[in-house]
Amino acid sequence: MVKLTNFLTLLLLAATATLVSAQDPDEDQPREDRNRDDRPTRNNDRNNDRNNDRNERTGNRPGSSGSPSSQRLSNLGQCIAPKVRREFREMPDGEKQAYIDATLCLRDPRRNPSVLNIGSPSMYDDLVYVHAEGSRTMHNTASFLPWHRQFLGVFEYWLSSRCNYTAGIPYWDWSTDSQAPERSQILDQRWFGGNGRRGDRCITTGQYKDVEIAFPPERSSRCITREYNDNGNAGRLPSFPSYQAITEILELSQDSYDEFRVRLEQVPHNVVHTSIGGDMNAVRYSTNDPLFWLHHCNIDRLWAVWQVEHPEIANTFNGPLTRGSTDHGATSDDLMQFFNIYPDVAVRTALSTTGGDVMCYTYSNSIVPDSVQSRRVQSRSNHLSFAAWRASRDPHRSSAQFTPNEEEPESGYRGSPEDPRTPDTYDREDMYNLRHVPPIPTDFLRTMHYSDEQIADVRENEALYRDFIDYVNAAAGFISDNALEYIESASGYRSATADEAALRATLTKMLCKAANAVLRKFHVKLDKVVSIFDAIRDAVDDDDEEDDDQVPGRQTRLGGLRMIARPIANAYKMLL
């Protein structure tokens, strides 16, 4: 029976490939790919003539606030000496403090009063207002990444021009802390502080504990709020995506910008917001929390990494213009609105981090543990754990229907290279295995205007990532460098060298490719196959009701098809 089912599955896949290849090429190609300009944009002056024509149609004249060719905010001109944005822990303590001081300076209404006529106290509150106003057009849409990139650039420029901060803004590479995020140095009381207190959720530690916010105006509490999604686990954060999980997303996103944008926004971006909670969970006003900048700077860094790894599509742009839309008509000439803190500019101005004006920066290679007690860190032996893991998966079911490989840890359990189980997201005893990222709450996705179809896609991707983490845990000879045994035995962090970063990326990609060769068998997206074979079966059934002899050529066209369509379609239905 198993062999027969396998045979039918192979027939299904082979027949699908034949049918799809026979379709009209334009119909088979995703709409976003058809709308995409496949020629890489190599500079920010591309299509200026076309853009000027578009400005005339929309009433935006050169020099007006809505025109991409209008006067720039900074007059910085071309990018000659890019700043280097570094992971917060790469920075000397003096530079860390300088950054925090600059952000507090921008919040000071006496030193930096609002530049908008909206009743906002400070320039920092202007940024909160602009993010809230723009939220509906730059979350869950194609412009998610370029809008936030430009927004970060304005923030960085204001820190420099108004508060004398000379370095690049830092990012938080939360993959390093992914297995116990609440223990991160960044959330220490010396810097950004931790969870909010019970009741009003106000943060009471860190250098922002006395900050008063202005938005939303109807909120009674004026403090920065956090409310960890600890699920009753005493102030713990659920796990964040590991370096391996992020590399998997990079590896899976080979075809288009929007494919990558969706994967990055759906889980890594959203899970950090929902897990930290409070202001971060209220995405419109998440800019209240200073962690917003470190988080989004990291999201922008990951986009920059994807661009470097996919040069042929690095500067392309596609996807939906509005939230929940199936119309993927976005182009790089679309204007991004910044509500008078910066001219409304075309998407293409934010496709390069070194394109000029406020786009003049690069990223570091992130961090590595400064030293690790090697006697504590072991490698997995070449045991049969992966074979057992693979055998536990039924290759004829979607893993979205499969219960994750989580077990309640025994008292005092610390994991082992010989015991590749996947611990609970709040477990802190297992020192070797990676944890699953928690599902994004449905109410959050509804708030962000995800459609039912998009929510189903989120759940499918979450299931894929869970199986990927199970694979990583079971892979013989491999322990993630994000495992607690590495992180908690480190004496500190230092900047990763280019060679270290390249080697780490290469080895992890090899792991991802090996995993995907297996996981594709469990995560074949067959939505289109369902409709194809339903249509075939319907055609065959309809054909049975007609007299073949009355339709010339019908026996020739459908005779052989009838013989294979019913069993394959029926077998597929059984496999579901």
C-alpha positions in Angstrom: 0.0 0.0 0.0 2.8 2.4 0.9 4.6 1.7 -2.4 1.4 2.2 -4.3 0.8 5.5 -2.5 4.4 6.6 -3.3 3.9 5.7 -6.9 0.7 7.7 -7.1 2.4 10.7 -5.5 5.1 10.5 -8.1 2.5 10.3 -10.8 0.8 13.3 -9.3 3.9 15.4 -9.3 5.0 14.3 -12.7 1.6 15.0 -14.2 1.5 18.4 -12.5 4.8 19.4 -14.0 3.6 18.4 -17.4 0.3 20.3 -17.0 1.9 23.4 -15.6 4.6 23.5 -18.4 1.8 23.3 -20.9 0.0 26.3 -19.6 0.3 29.8 -21.1 3.6 31.2 -19.7 2.0 34.5 -18.8 -0.8 32.9 -16.9 1.6 30.6 -15.0 3.9 33.4 -14.0 2.9 35.1 -10.7 1.4 38.5 -11.3 3.9 40.2 -9.2 6.7 38.7 -11.3 5.0 40.0 -14.5 4.8 43.5 -13.1 8.3 43.5 -11.9 11.0 45.3 -13.8 13.6 42.5 -14.1 16.4 44.9 -14.9 18.3 45.7 -11.7 18.2 49.4 -10.8 21.8 50.3 -10.5 21.3 54.0 -9.5 18.7 56.3 -8.2 18.4 58.4 -11.4 16.7 55.6 -13.3 13.4 56.5 -15.0 13.5 60.2 -14.1 11.7 61.2 -17.2 8.9 58.7 -16.6 8.7 59.9 -13.0 8.4 63.5 -14.1 5.6 62.6 -16.4 3.9 60.9 -13.5 4.4 64.0 -11.3 2.7 66.1 -13.9 -0.3 63.7 -13.9 -0.6 63.8 -10.1 0.0 67.5 -9.8 3.4 67.2 -8.1 5.8 69.7 -9.6 9.5 69.7 -9.1 10.2 71.5 -5.9 6.8 70.6 -4.3 6.8 68.5 -1.1 5.3 65.5 -2.9 7.8 65.2 -5.7 10.7 62.7 -5.6 12.8 65.4 -7.4 12.0 68.0 -4.7 14.5 69.6 -2.4 16.1 67.0 -0.2 15.9 67.2 3.6 19.6 67.1 4.3 21.3 68.4 1.2 23.9 65.7 1.8 24.1 64.9 -1.9 25.9 61.8 -3.1 27.0 59.1 -0.6 30.8 59.5 -0.3 31.6 58.1 3.1 28.9 55.7 4.3 28.4 55.3 8.0 28.6 51.7 9.3 25.7 50.6 11.3 26.8 48.1 14.0 25.2 45.7 16.4 24.7 47.5 19.7 27.1 45.1 21.5 29.9 45.9 19.0 29.9 49.5 20.2 32.2 50.7 23.0 30.2 51.7 26.1 30.8 55.4 25.3 29.2 55.1 21.9 26.3 53.2 23.3 25.7 56.0 25.8 26.1 58.6 23.0 23.4 56.9 21.0 21.0 56.8 24.0 21.8 60.4 24.9 21.0 61.4 21.3 17.6 59.7 21.3 16.7 61.4 24.6 17.9 64.7 23.1 15.5 64.2 20.2 12.6 63.6 22.7 13.4 66.9 24.6 10.7 69.5 23.5 13.0 72.4 24.7 15.9 71.4 22.5 14.0 69.9 19.7 10.4 71.1 19.5 8.0 69.6 17.0 8.4 70.6 13.3 4.7 69.6 12.6 1.6 71.6 13.4 -0.2 68.7 15.1 0.3 69.5 18.8 3.3 67.1 19.1 5.8 68.1 21.8 9.1 67.0 20.2 10.7 65.9 17.0 10.8 62.4 18.3 7.0 62.5 18.8 6.8 63.7 15.3 8.4 60.4 14.2 5.8 58.5 16.3 3.0 60.4 14.7 4.3 59.9 11.1 4.7 56.1 11.7 1.2 55.9 13.0 -0.2 57.9 10.1 1.7 55.8 7.5 1.0 52.5 9.1 -1.9 51.5 6.9 0.1 51.9 3.7 3.4 50.4 4.8 2.6 47.3 6.8 1.5 44.1 5.0 2.2 45.9 1.7 5.1 46.0 -0.8 6.4 49.2 0.7 7.1 47.7 4.1 10.8 47.5 3.6 11.6 50.7 1.6 9.4 52.9 3.7 11.0 51.8 7.0 14.4 52.1 5.4 13.8 55.8 4.5 12.2 56.4 7.9 15.3 55.0 9.6 17.4 57.3 7.4 15.5 60.4 8.6 15.9 59.3 12.2 19.6 58.8 11.7 19.9 62.3 10.1 18.0 64.0 12.9 20.2 62.3 15.5 23.2 63.7 13.7 22.0 67.2 12.8 20.0 68.0 15.9 21.8 66.0 18.6 25.4 65.7 17.3 25.4 61.9 17.1 28.1 61.0 14.5 27.9 57.2 14.2 25.4 55.0 12.4 22.3 53.9 14.3 22.8 50.5 15.9 20.8 47.3 15.3 19.8 44.4 17.6 20.7 41.0 16.0 18.2 39.2 18.1 19.1 35.9 16.5 22.0 35.8 18.9 19.7 36.0 21.9 17.0 34.0 20.2 16.9 31.1 22.7 16.4 33.3 25.8 15.7 36.9 24.5 14.9 38.3 28.0 18.5 37.6 29.0 19.9 39.9 26.3 22.4 42.6 27.4 20.3 45.0 25.3 17.4 44.6 27.7 19.6 45.1 30.8 18.7 47.9 33.2 21.9 49.7 32.1 20.6 50.3 28.6 17.0 49.8 27.3 15.4 48.1 30.3 13.2 45.0 30.5 9.6 44.1 31.0 6.9 46.5 32.2 5.4 46.2 35.6 2.1 44.5 36.4 -1.0 46.7 36.0 0.0 49.7 33.9 2.8 47.9 32.0 5.2 50.9 32.4 8.9 50.1 32.1 10.7 50.7 35.4 14.3 49.9 34.4 16.7 51.2 31.8 17.4 54.8 30.7 13.9 55.4 29.2 11.9 54.6 32.3 11.0 58.2 32.9 10.2 59.1 29.3 6.7 60.6 28.7 5.0 59.8 25.4 2.5 61.9 23.5 0.7 59.3 21.2 -1.8 58.0 21.2 -3.4 61.1 22.8 -6.3 59.2 24.2 -4.1 56.9 26.3 -4.2 57.7 30.0 -0.7 56.2 30.7 2.1 58.5 29.5 4.9 55.9 30.0 6.6 53.5 27.6 4.9 50.2 28.0 6.1 46.6 27.6 4.2 43.4 28.4 6.2 40.3 27.5 4.2 37.5 26.0 5.4 35.2 28.8 2.3 32.9 28.9 2.7 32.7 32.7 6.4 32.0 32.6 7.6 34.7 35.0 8.7 37.4 32.6 10.3 35.2 29.9 10.1 36.0 26.3 9.2 33.3 23.8 12.1 32.4 21.5 13.0 34.5 18.5 14.2 33.2 15.1 17.7 31.8 15.2 20.4 32.5 12.7 19.6 29.2 11.0 15.9 30.1 10.7 16.8 33.5 9.2 19.2 31.8 6.7 16.4 29.5 5.8 14.2 32.4 4.9 17.0 33.9 2.8 17.4 30.5 1.0 13.7 30.1 0.4 13.3 33.6 -1.1 15.0 33.2 -4.4 12.3 34.4 -6.9 11.2 38.0 -6.1 11.4 40.9 -3.7 7.9 40.4 -2.4 8.5 36.7 -1.7 11.3 37.8 0.7 9.3 40.7 2.1 6.4 38.5 3.0 8.5 35.9 4.7 10.5 38.5 6.6 7.5 40.5 7.7 5.2 37.6 8.5 7.2 35.9 11.2 10.6 37.5 12.2 9.3 41.1 12.2 5.9 40.3 13.7 7.1 37.9 16.4 9.4 40.4 18.0 6.6 43.0 18.1 4.1 40.7 19.6 6.5 39.0 22.0 7.8 42.3 23.6 4.2 43.6 23.8 3.0 46.9 25.1 3.9 49.7 22.7 5.7 47.3 20.4 2.5 45.2 20.1 0.5 48.3 19.1 2.4 48.6 15.9 1.1 52.0 14.8 2.7 53.6 17.9 5.5 51.1 18.3 8.0 53.9 17.7 7.4 55.0 21.3 9.6 52.1 22.4 13.3 52.8 21.7 13.6 49.1 20.8 11.7 49.8 17.6 14.7 51.4 16.0 17.1 48.6 16.9 14.6 46.0 15.7 13.8 47.7 12.4 17.4 48.5 11.8 18.0 44.7 12.0 15.1 44.1 9.6 16.6 46.5 7.2 20.0 44.8 7.6 18.5 41.5 6.6 17.0 43.1 3.5 20.5 44.4 2.7 21.9 40.9 3.2 19.2 39.5 0.8 20.1 42.2 -1.7 23.8 41.2 -1.7 23.0 37.5 -2.0 20.5 38.1 -4.9 22.2 40.8 -7.1 20.1 39.9 -10.1 16.9 41.0 -8.3 18.4 43.1 -5.6 16.9 46.4 -6.7 13.6 45.1 -8.1 10.3 45.8 -6.4 6.8 44.2 -6.6 3.8 43.3 -4.4 0.5 44.7 -3.2 -0.1 48.4 -2.9 -2.7 48.0 -0.1 -3.1 45.7 2.9 -4.8 42.4 2.2 -4.9 43.1 -1.6 -4.4 40.4 -4.2 -3.5 43.1 -6.8 0.3 43.1 -6.9 0.6 46.3 -8.9 3.3 48.1 -6.9 6.2 49.6 -8.8 9.4 51.4 -7.8 7.9 54.7 -9.0 5.2 54.6 -6.3 5.5 57.5 -3.9 6.1 56.9 -0.1 4.4 59.5 2.1 6.3 61.0 5.1 3.8 63.6 6.2 6.1 66.7 6.0 9.1 65.4 8.0 10.6 64.5 4.7 9.6 64.9 1.0 7.4 62.2 -0.4 9.9 60.1 -2.5 9.7 57.2 -4.9 10.4 53.7 -3.6 13.4 53.5 -5.9 15.2 56.1 -3.8 15.4 53.6 -0.9 16.5 50.5 -2.9 20.2 51.2 -2.2 21.7 51.9 1.2 24.3 54.1 -0.5 22.1 56.0 -2.9 22.7 59.4 -1.5 21.1 61.9 0.9 20.0 60.0 4.0 20.7 56.8 2.3 24.5 56.6 3.1 25.4 53.6 5.2 26.4 50.0 5.3 26.2 47.2 7.9 28.7 45.4 9.9 29.0 41.6 10.0 27.2 41.4 13.3 28.8 39.8 16.4 30.3 36.5 17.6 30.9 35.3 21.1 34.2 36.7 22.3 35.3 33.4 23.8 33.6 30.1 24.6 34.5 27.5 27.2 35.2 24.7 24.7 35.2 22.0 27.3 31.5 22.7 27.8 30.5 22.6 24.2 30.3 19.2 22.5 29.3 18.3 18.9 26.5 15.8 18.1 27.8 12.3 17.5 26.7 10.6 14.3 23.8 8.8 15.9 20.5 7.7 14.4 18.5 10.7 15.6 18.0 12.2 12.2 16.8 8.8 10.8 14.4 8.6 13.6 13.2 12.1 13.0 12.7 11.5 9.4 10.9 8.2 10.0 8.5 10.1 12.4 7.3 12.3 9.6 4.6 10.8 7.4 5.7 11.9 3.9 2.1 11.8 2.7 0.8 14.5 5.1 1.3 18.2 5.2 3.4 19.1 8.3 0.9 21.8 9.0 -1.2 18.9 10.3 1.8 17.5 12.3 2.2 18.0 16.0 5.5 19.8 16.7 8.3 17.6 18.2 8.0 19.2 21.7 8.1 17.3 24.9 7.7 18.4 28.5 11.3 18.6 29.9 12.2 16.5 32.9 13.1 18.2 36.1 16.7 19.6 35.8 16.8 18.5 32.1 19.6 20.4 30.3 19.5 18.7 26.9 22.2 16.8 25.3 24.0 16.3 21.9 22.6 12.8 22.1 19.0 13.9 22.7 17.7 16.0 19.8 14.3 16.9 21.1 12.8 20.4 20.4 12.2 22.1 23.8 9.3 24.4 24.6 9.6 28.0 23.5 9.8 29.1 27.2 12.2 26.3 28.3 15.5 27.5 29.6 17.0 24.2 30.7 17.9 22.7 27.3 21.3 24.0 26.5 21.8 22.3 23.0 18.6 22.4 21.0 16.8 25.3 19.3 13.3 26.3 20.2 10.3 26.9 18.0 9.1 30.4 17.5 5.5 30.9 18.8 2.7 31.4 16.4 1.7 35.0 15.6 -1.6 35.7 17.5 -4.5 35.8 15.1 -5.9 39.0 16.6 -2.7 40.7 15.8 -2.8 39.5 12.2 -6.5 40.8 12.0 -5.4 44.1 13.3 -2.8 44.3 10.6 -5.5 43.5 8.0 -4.2 40.1 7.0 -6.8 38.3 4.9 -8.0 34.8 5.6 -5.8 33.6 2.8 -2.8 35.5 4.2 -3.3 34.1 7.7 -3.4 30.6 6.2 -0.1 31.3 4.5 1.4 32.5 7.8 0.3 29.3 9.4 1.8 27.2 6.6 5.1 29.1 6.9 5.1 28.7 10.6 4.7 24.9 10.2 7.6 24.8 7.7 9.8 26.7 10.1 8.9 24.3 13.0 9.9 21.3 10.9 13.1 23.1 9.9 14.0 23.6 13.5 13.3 20.0 14.3 15.6 19.0 11.4 18.4 21.2 12.7 18.1 19.7 16.1 18.2 16.2 14.7 21.0 16.8 12.2 24.0 14.6 13.1 27.2 16.5 14.0 25.5 20.0 14.3 24.8 22.3 17.2 23.7 25.8 16.5 25.9 28.6 17.6 22.7 30.2 19.0 22.3 27.3 21.5 22.4 28.4 25.1 25.5 26.3 25.7 27.4 28.6 23.4 25.8 31.9 24.4 25.8 31.4 28.1 29.4 30.2 28.2 30.6 33.3 26.3 32.6 35.9 28.1 31.3 38.7 25.8 30.9 39.6 22.1 33.1 41.1 19.4 32.6 42.1 15.8 32.6 39.2 13.4 35.2 39.4 10.6 34.3 39.2 7.0 35.8 35.7 6.8 33.9 34.5 9.9 30.7 35.8 8.5 31.2 34.2 5.1 32.1 30.9 6.5 29.2 30.9 8.9 26.8 31.8 6.1 28.2 29.1 3.7 28.0 26.3 6.3 24.5 27.3 7.3 23.3 27.5 3.7 24.6 23.9 3.2 22.5 22.9 6.2 19.5 24.7 4.8 19.9 23.1 1.4 20.1 19.7 2.9 17.0 20.4 5.1 15.0 21.7 2.1 15.7 18.6 0.1 13.9 16.7 2.8 11.3 19.3 3.8 10.0 19.8 0.3 8.5 16.3 0.5 6.5 17.4 3.5 5.7 20.9 2.4 4.8 20.7 -1.2 2.3 23.6 -1.8 -0.3 21.8 -3.9 -3.1 24.4 -3.8 -2.8 24.8 -7.6 -2.5 21.1 -8.0 -5.8 20.6 -6.3 -7.6 23.0 -8.7 -5.8 21.5 -11.7 -6.9 17.9 -10.9 -10.3 19.0 -9.8 -10.7 20.6 -13.2 -9.4 17.4 -14.9 -11.7 15.2 -13.0 -14.7 17.5 -13.7 -13.8 17.5 -17.3 -13.7 13.7 -17.4 -16.9 13.4 -15.5 -18.6 15.9 -17.8 -17.2 14.0 -20.7 -18.9 10.8 -19.4 -22.3 12.5 -19.8 -21.7 13.2 -23.5 -21.5 10.9 -26.4 -17.9 10.8 -27.5 -18.9 9.8 -30.9 -20.7 13.1 -31.4 -17.6 15.2 -30.7 -14.9 14.6 -33.3 -11.5 14.0 -31.7 -12.8 13.9 -28.1 -11.9 10.2 -27.7 -8.4 11.0 -28.9 -8.0 14.0 -26.6 -9.5 12.6 -23.4 -9.3 8.9 -23.8 -5.8 8.5 -22.2 -6.4 11.4 -19.8 -9.5 9.7 -18.4 -7.4 6.7 -17.5 -5.0 8.6 -15.2 -7.0 11.6 -14.1 -9.5 9.8 -11.8 -7.0 7.7 -9.9 -4.5 10.5 -9.4 -7.1 13.1 -8.4 -8.8 10.6 -6.0 -5.4 9.5 -4.6 -4.5 13.1 -4.0 -7.8 13.7 -2.1 -7.0 10.6 0.0 -3.5 11.9 0.8 -5.0 15.1 2.3 
